[in-house]
Amino acid sequence: MHTVSGGEVAGILVAVFWAILVSFLAVALARLAQTLRATTKLVADVTDQAVPLLSDASSAVRSAQTQIDRVDAIASDVQEVTSNASALSTTVASTFGGPLVKVAAFGYGVRRALGGRKEDVPAGPAKEPRRAVIVGRTIPAARRTKRKKD
């Protein structure tokens, strides 16, 4: 019979541990390779879907820019029309405003002259209605009488 020495036992143990370690590393490498293949497939799928999306987004941005340019042109046209309307309003007011005020004043004077002067002469001393002051505000007599209807 053959006796096994301590060195041989130690060699066998080291060989078994190396075999277990190599098996563990082989399984880990196989799983890592499988994970890398799945990741590569996922990246390829994302790329295939992202390219059309980016193309659509680019066309949407171009369309939005075109619409913004159109709105800008419309806004500048509206600003020009507003300034023209303001100038026209000023011209009309200065052209017709003075003469119309004079005609209205003349008409008022003629009515007063033809209607008599009874309205101008007061019958007695003018008596102003009493005013009530509430919290720093003056309330006219007409509103005061409405409040007393409680």
Salt bridges, closest charged atoms under 4 A:
ASP45 OD2 - LYS41 NZ 3.46
GLU119 OE1 - ARG112 NH1 3.86
ASP120 OD1 - ARG112 NH2 1.74
ASP120 OD2 - ARG117 NH2 3.29
